Amino acid sequence: MPKLVIPCATSEVSDGYHTFGELYEHRCLLFMALLKAHPKLAWRARQHSDGSGEKGWWIGGLRLPTGDISYHLPDVHWPVLDSTSIETLDRAPEWDGHTSADVIQRLDQWLKLSANSA
């Protein structure tokens, strides 16, 4: 596939309504809202399971019945979850290899399970 080069920062690329930067911030805040809404399923950690990490980032995750999902989130969002009952781990659980496509599938399946049990 040919590569498209756009002469600006990736976060400034827009579809005419939102920039990538805005959409990424939406994703971060929506995921943290999901963590807060389901604290018994949620966790956060500053390091990966092997002890590695990225300066300025942390990992948040959910242990869903349909499989684990996780995202890296910027440090600026860590304090938002300080006054919650979300489990703070020294190291993240072992990553099961889930991809972005897996996260979409697991969330979709979980939503369908939740809808069926309501």
C-alpha positions in Angstrom: 0.0 0.0 0.0 1.4 3.4 -0.9 2.3 5.7 2.0 0.6 9.1 2.3 2.8 11.8 3.8 1.0 14.8 5.2 3.1 17.8 6.1 1.9 18.3 9.7 1.9 16.6 13.1 -0.2 13.4 13.1 -2.3 14.8 15.9 -3.3 17.7 13.6 -4.7 15.5 10.8 -8.4 16.0 10.6 -11.4 14.4 8.9 -13.0 17.9 8.8 -14.7 17.4 12.1 -12.1 16.1 14.6 -8.3 15.9 14.6 -6.5 12.7 15.5 -5.4 14.5 18.7 -9.0 15.2 19.7 -10.1 11.6 18.9 -7.2 10.2 21.0 -8.2 12.4 23.9 -11.8 11.2 23.5 -10.6 7.6 23.6 -8.5 8.2 26.8 -11.3 9.9 28.6 -13.9 7.4 27.5 -11.7 4.5 28.5 -11.1 6.0 32.0 -14.9 6.5 32.3 -15.3 2.8 31.6 -12.6 1.9 34.2 -14.4 4.1 36.8 -17.8 2.6 35.9 -16.5 -1.0 36.3 -13.9 -0.8 39.1 -14.2 -4.6 39.9 -13.0 -5.4 36.4 -10.4 -2.6 36.2 -6.7 -2.2 36.9 -3.9 0.2 36.3 -0.1 -0.1 36.4 2.9 2.0 35.6 4.9 -1.0 34.3 4.4 -3.9 32.0 4.4 -7.4 33.4 8.2 -7.7 32.7 9.0 -4.5 34.6 9.5 -2.4 31.5 7.6 0.9 30.9 7.5 4.1 28.9 8.3 7.3 30.7 5.2 9.5 30.7 2.7 6.6 30.2 0.8 4.0 32.2 -1.4 1.0 31.3 -5.1 0.7 32.1 -7.1 -2.5 31.6 -10.3 -4.4 32.1 -10.6 -8.1 32.7 -13.8 -8.7 30.7 -15.5 -12.1 30.4 -14.8 -11.9 26.7 -11.1 -11.3 27.2 -8.7 -8.6 28.5 -8.4 -5.2 27.0 -5.8 -2.5 27.8 -4.5 0.8 26.6 -1.5 3.0 27.3 -2.5 6.3 28.7 -0.6 9.5 29.3 0.5 10.3 32.9 -1.6 13.4 33.0 -4.7 11.1 33.4 -3.3 9.0 36.3 -4.6 11.2 39.1 -8.2 11.0 37.7 -8.4 7.5 39.1 -6.7 8.2 42.4 -9.9 8.4 44.4 -11.4 5.2 43.0 -11.4 1.6 44.1 -9.6 0.6 40.8 -6.8 -1.8 41.6 -3.3 -0.2 41.2 -0.8 -2.9 40.5 3.0 -2.8 40.6 3.1 -4.5 37.2 0.4 -5.0 34.6 -1.0 -8.5 34.2 0.7 -10.7 31.5 -0.4 -9.4 28.1 -2.3 -12.0 26.2 -1.3 -10.6 22.8 -4.6 -8.8 22.1 -4.5 -6.4 19.1 -6.6 -3.4 18.4 -9.0 -5.6 16.4 -9.3 -8.0 19.4 -10.1 -5.1 21.7 -12.9 -4.0 19.3 -14.2 -7.6 19.1 -14.0 -8.2 22.9 -15.8 -4.9 23.7 -18.5 -5.6 21.1 -19.1 -9.1 22.5 -19.1 -7.8 26.1 -21.7 -5.2 25.1 -23.9 -7.8 23.5 -23.6 -10.0 26.7 -24.5 -7.1 28.9 -27.5 -6.2 26.7 -28.7 -9.9 26.9 -28.5 -9.9 30.7 -30.3 -6.6 31.2 
